[in-house]
Structures are given as C-alpha cells and as structure tokens.
Amino acid sequence: MKRVAVLGSTGSIGKQTLEVLSHIGGYEIASLSANENLSLLLKQIREFHPENVYIRDPIDARVIKKYYPRINVFSGKNGLLDLTDIPADTCVMAISGFAALKPLLNLIEKGIDRIALANKESIVCAGAVITEKLKHSSSTLIPVDSEHSAIFQSISSNPRKFVSRLILTASGGAVRDIPLEELKTVSIEKVLQHPNWKMGFKITVDSATMVNKAFEVMEARWLFDVEPERIDVLIHRESIVHSLVEFVDGSMIGQMSIPDMRLPIQYALTYPDRKSSLVQTLDLSSIGRLTFEKVDIERYPAFPLGYEVLKEGGIMPTILNAADEVAVNAFLNKEITFGDIPYVIEKALSSVENKMNPSVEEIEEANEIGREVAKRIIKDIC
Ligand SMILES: NC(=O)c1ccc[n+]([C@@H]2O[C@H](COP(=O)([O-])OP(=O)(O)OC[C@H]3O[C@@H](n4cnc5c(N)ncnc54)[C@H](OP(=O)(O)O)[C@@H]3O)[C@@H](O)[C@H]2O)c1
C-alpha cells in the first residue's frame, strides 16, 4: 500500500481524487485537509480513515478530536504546513488559491516522491522558485490540470530540443457565443454555465474571461520549460483534444478523451502505468467534428495579460493572480460587472511597481499588495 495525502480533499478535485483512489485501490490515506467544510471532512474521515487531518478553525479541530481521538488533527495558521511535514509517497495538491504555495514548497523540501499538482496559483505566482527548488529535491511534479496532463502525456520521453510548440486548447467558457455588446453585463448565472466542464465557481468565471487559460500558459511555461513565444492557445469548443505538442518535424501529438477530470487525476497517480478508469471511453463517430479557432482578443481582453506578465516576470504574475481573485469575488458578490474584471486586473497591473527575482516572502507581500490595490480599484468603480 502506498501512502497518499489529499490536500483540499473537500473541493471539486479533492472529492474526485478520493473517488479515483477508491477505484484504483492500493493506497492508504495518510492525510486529508479542508479549510472550513467540517461536515464533509467528517464524512471523509468515516469513509477513508486518514491518520492525519487539517481544518483551519481550532474549534472544528476539537470536534474532530472528540469523535476521532486517534487521529492527529492540525489547525490554525501553521497547521497545514505541519501536515505537509508528515511522510507520504504521494500528495495530491488540490487546495485552491495562493494558500497552497507554502505547503507545496514544504512538500518539495521534504522530497515527497510524487506531487500531483492541481493547484495552479502556486506555479503561476512562484514558478521560478518552485522549479529551482525541484532541481534540489527528489520530488517529481506531475500535472493534474487536463491541458498539462495532455502535454505531459504527449511530450512523453521526447527531448525538449525536438519540441517546437505547445498548443493549449480552450473551450472558450460560458460566454463564447454571447454577442460582444452584451458581454459587459452578462449575468452571473450565464457565466457559471460552463458548456463542457463541471468545476468550482472561481475557475468557471476564470474560464469565461480566459484568465484561466492565461494561468495555464504560465503553468506550461514552468512545467515544461518552454518560452511563452512557443506556447499557443486555440479555442476548441468540444473539449476533446486536451492539448497538443508540435515537434520540429511538423508532427503534432495530442491527447483526447471526454472532458472528465478523473482521468488526468488518475494518470497523475498511476503514471507511468495506466489502469482502467471511471471515465467513459470516447466515441469519435458520435462527436463527428472537432473544431479549432483563434482566440478573439476583443472577447477575452484579460487573456493576453498572461503573456505580458510572463514577459515582465518578477511579482507581476502574483499581482495578476491576486487582482483576478479579488475581481472574481466582487463579480460573484454582484459588486462589479463581468466586463469590469479585465479592467480591475489591468489597472492593478499598471498601479504596481515590479520587483525582479522575488523571494517567497516578497511573493507573499506582492499577493497582499495586489489584493489591496484591486480592492481600491473596485471601491472606485462602485
Ligand atoms: N475543478 C477543476 O476541474 C480544476 C481543474 C484544473 C485545475 N484546478 C485547480 O485545482 C485547484 C482546486 O480547484 P477546485 O475546483 O477543486 O477548488 P474548490 O472546489 O474550491 O476546492 C478547494 C479546496 O481547497 C480548500 N481550501 C480553500 N482555501 C483554503 C485555504 N486557505 N487553506 C486550506 N485549504 C483551503 C477547500 O476547503 P473547503 O472545502 O473546506 O473550503 C477545498 O478543499 C485550484 O487551484 C484550481 O485552479 C481545478
């Protein structure tokens, strides 16, 4: 039995990870973590018998301890870091947001053999720090994001010198067909109706603005060590081809499946092996047509900002991430319109002075600055 930690086990990726683990077998659950969803964490404890758990609120931690005195229960500001000190063979990092950064760095420092990385904010903000740390660690990072899993599978053992381009595919999100003049004030309900994927609110809004794709370009840059100029994005409405690699001889290799996160999650756990999965196989004849289009920048004005901040480097990716998080929250709370989201991000980026080669502490500071600046911009709009 391998020991696995599932961090963010109460979230969309976390829950699907537990489903996949039950299906493939051969794992014992070392650790689970939630932020505030006590009832689901208690349910998962009953079902998966973890040795260690984390929940943010110490009062919730005491409730768990009362019912399960033999479990090590961590809570509070440093509890998550303490949880990542505990040895495991594999860790699935499915915590959302910037909060995953420090635990992820700790997992790499501890040399956890396999880190299946779903969280994107950490690599967006601290890609250089993470890749540098990985060079001195025995940990291997395997991507869970479907696009990066597709690239990981397509690149396979090919040396990087044979890779000419990475092509990330994007569904275009929920607003891809809404007339441009209606886009600025499109309703929350419409934005949350993703045509192909079932995901959390934040990532669904990010898909509609294509900030999510901007993040994925940044992730790809760091995960595969390919310069941004050689990373392209195509709108692919069907979400069947999850991404492609173009090689120097003109060959393109991509990975196809029906859109279901349980597949990339499973591959990140079983790689290099493959096992039967819970995912339906693809019937290409019933799909019939696969389409690919260029990204319309007028529809997705925040998307090119990803390339810009990658070029600028330093703390700018962190500012983009922080401003986006605040703007998406404000949109979901009906404080700003959908069309205000790119405005808030762009204005935040132009309001902050860059700092090159930031340390982890400076990245954390930039995250706070980005959030404060974005909140001020939103206050001015309201
Ligand atoms: N959903 C997808 O299909 C998908 C696809 C590719 C990549 N991703 C990436 O994977 C990550 C997770 O996404 P998700 O959709 O699963 O998110 P989610 O449904 O919002 O779940 C987030 C998980 O992280 C926990 N969490 C949130 N804030 C935390 C904090 N400050 N400290 C500790 N734990 C915290 C949550 O706990 P509570 O439940 O207690 O709040 C929950 O367990 C994100 O970075 C996302 O971009 C997601």
The ligand as an SDF file (V2000), in Angstrom:
LIG
                    3D

 48 52  0  0  0  0  0  0  0  0999 V2000
  -12.0420   21.9640  -10.5860 N   0  0  0  0  0  0  0  0  0  0  0  0
  -11.3550   21.6360  -11.6580 C   0  0  0  0  0  0  0  0  0  0  0  0
  -11.8750   20.9610  -12.5520 O   0  0  0  0  0  0  0  0  0  0  0  0
   -9.9040   22.0430  -11.7990 C   0  0  0  0  0  0  0  0  0  0  0  0
   -9.2290   21.7080  -12.9760 C   0  0  0  0  0  0  0  0  0  0  0  0
   -7.8660   22.0360  -13.0750 C   0  0  0  0  0  0  0  0  0  0  0  0
   -7.2200   22.6990  -12.0460 C   0  0  0  0  0  0  0  0  0  0  0  0
   -7.9220   23.0450  -10.9230 N   0  0  0  0  0  0  0  0  0  0  0  0
   -7.2140   23.7640   -9.8530 C   0  0  0  0  0  0  0  0  0  0  0  0
   -7.2060   22.9290   -8.6950 O   0  0  0  0  0  0  0  0  0  0  0  0
   -7.2970   23.7010   -7.5050 C   0  0  0  0  0  0  0  0  0  0  0  0
   -8.5240   23.2250   -6.7250 C   0  0  0  0  0  0  0  0  0  0  0  0
   -9.6710   23.5000   -7.5090 O   0  0  0  0  0  0  0  0  0  0  0  0
  -11.1350   23.0670   -7.0740 P   0  0  0  0  0  0  0  0  0  0  0  0
  -12.0270   23.4250   -8.2130 O   0  0  0  0  0  0  0  0  0  0  0  0
  -11.1030   21.6770   -6.5590 O   0  0  0  0  0  0  0  0  0  0  0  0
  -11.4200   24.0820   -5.8820 O   0  0  0  0  0  0  0  0  0  0  0  0
  -12.5490   24.0010   -4.7700 P   0  0  0  0  0  0  0  0  0  0  0  0
  -13.6520   23.1210   -5.1950 O   0  0  0  0  0  0  0  0  0  0  0  0
  -12.8670   25.4090   -4.4320 O   0  0  0  0  0  0  0  0  0  0  0  0
  -11.8070   23.2850   -3.5190 O   0  0  0  0  0  0  0  0  0  0  0  0
  -10.7350   23.8950   -2.8780 C   0  0  0  0  0  0  0  0  0  0  0  0
  -10.2200   23.0350   -1.7510 C   0  0  0  0  0  0  0  0  0  0  0  0
   -9.1880   23.7610   -1.0620 O   0  0  0  0  0  0  0  0  0  0  0  0
   -9.5860   24.0140    0.3010 C   0  0  0  0  0  0  0  0  0  0  0  0
   -9.1340   25.3520    0.6440 N   0  0  0  0  0  0  0  0  0  0  0  0
   -9.5590   26.5370    0.1230 C   0  0  0  0  0  0  0  0  0  0  0  0
   -8.9020   27.5600    0.6760 N   0  0  0  0  0  0  0  0  0  0  0  0
   -8.0380   27.0240    1.5680 C   0  0  0  0  0  0  0  0  0  0  0  0
   -7.1100   27.5910    2.4850 C   0  0  0  0  0  0  0  0  0  0  0  0
   -6.9320   28.9190    2.5880 N   0  0  0  0  0  0  0  0  0  0  0  0
   -6.4040   26.7510    3.2710 N   0  0  0  0  0  0  0  0  0  0  0  0
   -6.5810   25.4040    3.1680 C   0  0  0  0  0  0  0  0  0  0  0  0
   -7.4390   24.8170    2.3230 N   0  0  0  0  0  0  0  0  0  0  0  0
   -8.1680   25.6280    1.5410 C   0  0  0  0  0  0  0  0  0  0  0  0
  -11.1030   23.8750    0.2990 C   0  0  0  0  0  0  0  0  0  0  0  0
  -11.6030   23.5740    1.5980 O   0  0  0  0  0  0  0  0  0  0  0  0
  -13.1750   23.8180    1.9570 P   0  0  0  0  0  0  0  0  0  0  0  0
  -13.9510   22.8650    1.0900 O   0  0  0  0  0  0  0  0  0  0  0  0
  -13.2710   23.4800    3.3830 O   0  0  0  0  0  0  0  0  0  0  0  0
  -13.4710   25.2450    1.6440 O   0  0  0  0  0  0  0  0  0  0  0  0
  -11.2610   22.7100   -0.6800 C   0  0  0  0  0  0  0  0  0  0  0  0
  -10.9370   21.5080   -0.0510 O   0  0  0  0  0  0  0  0  0  0  0  0
   -7.3900   25.1660   -7.9870 C   0  0  0  0  0  0  0  0  0  0  0  0
   -6.1220   25.7400   -7.9420 O   0  0  0  0  0  0  0  0  0  0  0  0
   -7.9030   25.0610   -9.4150 C   0  0  0  0  0  0  0  0  0  0  0  0
   -7.4890   26.1410  -10.2200 O   0  0  0  0  0  0  0  0  0  0  0  0
   -9.2350   22.7170  -10.7760 C   0  0  0  0  0  0  0  0  0  0  0  0
  1  2  1  0
  2  3  2  0
  2  4  1  0
  4  5  1  0
  4 48  2  0
  5  6  2  0
  6  7  1  0
  7  8  2  0
  8  9  1  0
  8 48  1  0
  9 10  1  0
  9 46  1  0
 10 11  1  0
 11 12  1  0
 11 44  1  0
 12 13  1  0
 13 14  1  0
 14 15  2  0
 14 16  1  0
 14 17  1  0
 17 18  1  0
 18 19  2  0
 18 20  1  0
 18 21  1  0
 21 22  1  0
 22 23  1  0
 23 24  1  0
 23 42  1  0
 24 25  1  0
 25 26  1  0
 25 36  1  0
 26 27  1  0
 26 35  1  0
 27 28  2  0
 28 29  1  0
 29 30  1  0
 29 35  2  0
 30 31  1  0
 30 32  2  0
 32 33  1  0
 33 34  2  0
 34 35  1  0
 36 37  1  0
 36 42  1  0
 37 38  1  0
 38 39  2  0
 38 40  1  0
 38 41  1  0
 42 43  1  0
 44 45  1  0
 44 46  1  0
 46 47  1  0
M  CHG  2   8   1  16  -1
M  END
$$$$
